[in-house]
Amino acid sequence: MTQIAPRIVDCHFHVFGDSTVFPTVPAASYTPRIASLAEHTATFGPRGMTRRVIVAASCYGIDNSCHLAALAEEGGKGRAVVSINSTTADADLAAMTRAGARGARFNTISPGAMGFPELFANARRMRDQGWHAELYTTAEKLGPVFDELMATGLDIVVAHYAELEPAAGLGQPAVRMMEKLLESGRGWLKLSAPYRVSRTAAYADLEPYARHFLGVRGDRMVWGSDWPYIHHEANLGAWDPMQPLAGWLSPAQAQAVYWDNPARLYGLEG
């Protein structure tokens, strides 16, 4: 298997445990299978992954027990983006930071998830922890709250190609909004989960967008597998989650996207 970069960080994946130990919330839109760190290692270790970032899944609500158990397995090397709301105690935020949390996820797409109101209500406490805000949203939804996002003082990470519409072209408002966020110096984009966004075979319709955003702020692009591909696993077959993005990157861009940028965002060394 070809080594894409000397060191690779998977900046977006999920872990799921035994439902009798880690139950999902009643409003969950899916029942996940068990997806362990060991399975993730077996899948991505041979591809060169050396570090990884667990991202809170909406099915657990604000219960981060499963993510924290996985971080404990990592022995201090792991990082996570957790789920919080205004009921999350300051002491719990501090404990999660010590465990490896570096951000909180806010989701305007999944039913019952924490959205923009919880982000704004908790921005100060997140700043105190040195966290960023990760958004699972569409770029169009950033417009009405852009000034408020900037006022939080937080870095803003947008997942999954900002859920843009590939057929709408580079002139679409969603692209301009993502450009504005990146150009602010506080925005990041995850070039992740192309299967959630693309409308064509081999995700070729996303190549112009990846190249465009790399040109806008290549130092703010990161990659994530989105493993275990919630809602899509059965349809992906033998898909290589490193592709097609790896084929669109120069060696310097690969070094930035797979290691240098994530190392800055999540505070990684070695």
C-alpha positions as CSV (number, residue, x, y, z in Angstrom):
1,M,0.0,0.0,0.0
2,T,1.5,3.3,-1.1
3,Q,2.4,5.7,1.7
4,I,0.6,9.0,1.0
5,A,2.4,11.1,3.6
6,P,5.0,10.3,6.3
7,R,2.5,11.0,9.1
8,I,-1.3,11.1,8.8
9,V,-3.9,12.3,11.2
10,D,-7.5,11.1,10.8
11,C,-9.3,14.2,11.9
12,H,-12.8,12.8,11.8
13,F,-14.0,9.4,12.9
14,H,-16.5,8.0,15.4
15,V,-16.3,5.2,18.0
16,F,-19.4,3.3,19.2
17,G,-19.6,0.9,22.0
18,D,-21.9,-1.8,23.4
19,S,-25.3,-0.2,23.7
20,T,-25.8,-1.7,27.1
21,V,-22.8,0.3,28.3
22,F,-23.1,3.3,26.1
23,P,-26.8,3.8,25.3
24,T,-28.0,6.2,22.6
25,V,-30.4,9.0,23.2
26,P,-34.1,8.4,22.4
27,A,-34.0,11.0,19.6
28,A,-31.1,9.2,17.8
29,S,-31.8,8.8,14.1
30,Y,-29.8,5.5,13.9
31,T,-28.5,2.6,16.0
32,P,-24.8,2.3,15.5
33,R,-22.9,-0.9,15.3
34,I,-19.9,-1.4,17.6
35,A,-16.9,0.4,16.0
36,S,-13.8,0.2,18.1
37,L,-10.4,1.8,18.1
38,A,-8.9,-1.6,17.3
39,E,-10.9,-1.8,14.2
40,H,-10.1,1.7,13.2
41,T,-6.4,1.0,13.7
42,A,-6.7,-2.2,11.5
43,T,-8.3,-0.1,8.8
44,F,-6.1,3.0,8.8
45,G,-2.8,1.9,10.4
46,P,-1.7,0.2,7.1
47,R,-2.5,3.4,5.3
48,G,-0.1,5.4,7.4
49,M,-2.3,6.9,10.1
50,T,-0.3,7.8,13.2
51,R,-2.7,10.0,15.1
52,R,-6.5,10.4,15.2
53,V,-9.4,12.6,16.4
54,I,-12.6,11.1,17.7
55,V,-15.7,13.2,16.9
56,A,-18.8,13.0,19.0
57,A,-21.7,11.3,17.3
58,S,-25.1,12.8,17.6
59,C,-26.7,9.5,18.7
60,Y,-25.1,10.0,22.1
61,G,-26.4,13.5,22.7
62,I,-24.1,15.2,25.3
63,D,-23.0,11.9,26.9
64,N,-19.3,11.7,26.0
65,S,-18.7,8.5,28.0
66,C,-17.9,6.4,24.9
67,H,-15.5,9.0,23.5
68,L,-13.8,9.5,26.8
69,A,-13.4,5.7,27.3
70,A,-11.7,5.6,23.8
71,L,-9.5,8.5,24.7
72,A,-8.4,6.6,27.9
73,E,-7.3,3.7,25.6
74,E,-5.2,6.1,23.6
75,G,-3.0,6.8,26.6
76,G,-2.7,10.6,26.2
77,K,-2.1,10.5,22.4
78,G,-5.7,10.8,21.4
79,R,-7.7,13.9,20.6
80,A,-11.5,14.4,20.5
81,V,-14.2,16.8,19.6
82,V,-17.0,16.4,22.1
83,S,-20.6,17.4,22.5
84,I,-21.7,19.8,25.2
85,N,-24.5,22.2,26.2
86,S,-25.1,24.7,28.9
87,T,-25.7,22.0,31.5
88,T,-22.2,20.6,31.1
89,A,-20.2,21.6,34.2
90,D,-17.1,23.6,34.0
91,A,-15.3,20.9,35.8
92,D,-16.3,18.4,33.2
93,L,-15.0,20.7,30.4
94,A,-11.7,20.9,32.2
95,A,-11.6,17.1,32.7
96,M,-12.3,16.5,29.0
97,T,-9.5,18.9,28.0
98,R,-7.1,16.9,30.2
99,A,-8.3,13.8,28.5
100,G,-7.6,15.1,25.0
101,A,-10.7,17.2,24.0
102,R,-9.8,20.2,21.8
103,G,-13.2,21.2,20.5
104,A,-17.0,20.8,20.7
105,R,-19.3,19.8,17.9
106,F,-22.4,21.7,16.9
107,N,-24.8,20.2,14.4
108,T,-27.6,21.8,12.5
109,I,-28.4,18.8,10.4
110,S,-29.1,15.8,12.7
111,P,-32.4,15.8,14.6
112,G,-32.1,16.8,18.3
113,A,-28.4,17.8,18.1
114,M,-26.7,20.8,19.6
115,G,-26.9,23.8,17.2
116,F,-25.8,27.4,17.0
117,P,-27.6,28.6,20.2
118,E,-25.6,26.2,22.3
119,L,-22.4,27.2,20.5
120,F,-23.0,30.9,21.3
121,A,-24.1,30.1,24.9
122,N,-20.9,28.2,25.6
123,A,-18.4,30.2,23.6
124,R,-16.7,31.8,26.6
125,R,-16.3,28.5,28.4
126,M,-14.9,26.9,25.3
127,R,-12.4,29.8,24.9
128,D,-11.3,29.2,28.5
129,Q,-10.4,25.6,27.5
130,G,-8.6,26.6,24.3
131,W,-11.2,24.8,22.2
132,H,-12.5,25.4,18.7
133,A,-16.1,24.9,17.5
134,E,-16.7,22.2,14.9
135,L,-19.8,22.6,12.7
136,Y,-21.8,20.0,10.9
137,T,-23.9,22.3,8.8
138,T,-24.3,23.8,5.4
139,A,-22.3,26.8,4.3
140,E,-25.4,28.7,3.6
141,K,-26.4,28.6,7.2
142,L,-23.2,30.4,8.2
143,G,-24.3,33.6,6.5
144,P,-27.0,34.7,9.0
145,V,-24.7,33.9,12.0
146,F,-21.4,34.9,10.6
147,D,-20.8,38.0,12.7
148,E,-21.9,36.1,15.8
149,L,-19.4,33.3,14.9
150,M,-16.6,35.8,14.6
151,A,-17.6,37.5,17.9
152,T,-17.1,34.2,19.7
153,G,-13.3,34.4,19.3
154,L,-13.2,30.7,18.4
155,D,-11.7,29.0,15.5
156,I,-14.5,27.4,13.4
157,V,-14.1,24.1,11.7
158,V,-16.6,23.1,9.1
159,A,-17.0,19.4,8.3
160,H,-17.6,17.4,5.1
161,Y,-16.9,20.0,2.4
162,A,-19.4,22.3,4.1
163,E,-22.2,20.2,2.6
164,L,-22.1,22.3,-0.6
165,E,-23.9,21.5,-3.8
166,P,-21.4,20.3,-6.4
167,A,-23.6,21.0,-9.3
168,A,-24.0,24.7,-8.4
169,G,-20.5,25.6,-9.3
170,L,-17.8,27.7,-7.7
171,G,-19.9,30.8,-7.9
172,Q,-22.5,29.5,-5.5
173,P,-23.1,31.5,-2.3
174,A,-22.0,28.6,-0.2
175,V,-18.5,28.7,-1.7
176,R,-18.3,32.5,-1.1
177,M,-19.3,32.0,2.5
178,M,-16.7,29.3,3.1
179,E,-14.1,31.6,1.4
180,K,-15.1,34.4,3.8
181,L,-14.7,32.1,6.8
182,L,-11.3,30.9,5.6
183,E,-10.1,34.4,4.8
184,S,-11.0,35.5,8.3
185,G,-8.1,33.5,9.6
186,R,-10.3,31.6,11.9
187,G,-11.9,29.1,9.6
188,W,-11.0,25.5,8.8
189,L,-12.5,23.0,6.4
190,K,-12.5,19.2,6.6
191,L,-12.1,17.6,3.2
192,S,-14.0,14.6,4.6
193,A,-16.9,12.3,3.7
194,P,-17.1,13.0,0.0
195,Y,-19.8,10.3,-0.4
196,R,-22.1,12.6,1.7
197,V,-21.8,15.5,-0.8
198,S,-20.8,14.2,-4.2
199,R,-23.3,13.4,-7.0
200,T,-20.9,11.6,-9.4
201,A,-18.8,8.5,-9.7
202,A,-15.5,8.6,-7.9
203,Y,-16.5,11.9,-6.4
204,A,-15.0,13.8,-9.3
205,D,-17.4,16.7,-9.0
206,L,-15.6,17.6,-5.7
207,E,-12.2,18.0,-7.2
208,P,-12.7,21.7,-8.3
209,Y,-13.8,22.6,-4.8
210,A,-11.0,20.8,-3.1
211,R,-8.5,22.6,-5.4
212,H,-10.2,25.9,-5.0
213,F,-10.2,25.9,-1.2
214,L,-6.6,24.6,-1.1
215,G,-5.8,27.7,-3.1
216,V,-7.7,30.0,-0.7
217,R,-6.2,28.7,2.5
218,G,-4.2,25.5,2.1
219,D,-3.0,25.9,5.6
220,R,-6.5,25.4,6.9
221,M,-7.5,22.2,5.2
222,V,-7.6,18.9,7.1
223,W,-8.7,15.3,6.2
224,G,-11.0,12.9,8.0
225,S,-12.2,9.5,7.1
226,D,-15.7,9.8,8.7
227,W,-15.4,6.1,9.6
228,P,-17.5,4.0,10.1
229,Y,-19.5,5.9,7.5
230,I,-22.9,6.2,9.3
231,H,-25.9,5.5,7.0
232,H,-23.5,4.7,4.1
233,E,-21.3,1.8,5.1
234,A,-23.3,-0.8,3.3
235,N,-23.1,1.1,0.0
236,L,-19.4,2.0,-0.1
237,G,-18.0,-1.5,-0.8
238,A,-14.3,-1.5,-1.2
239,W,-14.0,2.3,-1.3
240,D,-10.6,3.6,-0.3
241,P,-11.2,6.5,2.1
242,M,-7.9,8.1,1.3
243,Q,-9.1,8.6,-2.3
244,P,-9.7,10.6,-4.4
245,L,-8.3,13.4,-2.3
246,A,-4.8,12.0,-2.1
247,G,-4.7,12.0,-5.9
248,W,-5.5,15.7,-6.0
249,L,-2.7,16.8,-3.6
250,S,0.8,17.8,-4.4
251,P,3.4,16.3,-2.0
252,A,3.6,19.7,-0.1
253,Q,-0.2,19.9,0.1
254,A,-0.3,16.3,1.4
255,Q,2.2,17.1,4.1
256,A,0.0,20.1,5.1
257,V,-3.4,18.4,5.0
258,Y,-2.5,15.1,6.6
259,W,-0.1,16.3,9.3
260,D,1.0,20.0,9.6
261,N,-2.4,21.5,9.7
262,P,-4.0,18.9,12.0
263,A,-1.0,19.2,14.3
264,R,-1.6,22.9,14.8
265,L,-5.4,22.5,15.1
266,Y,-5.3,19.7,17.7
267,G,-2.0,20.4,19.4
268,L,-0.2,17.3,18.2
269,E,3.5,16.4,18.5
270,G,5.4,13.5,17.0
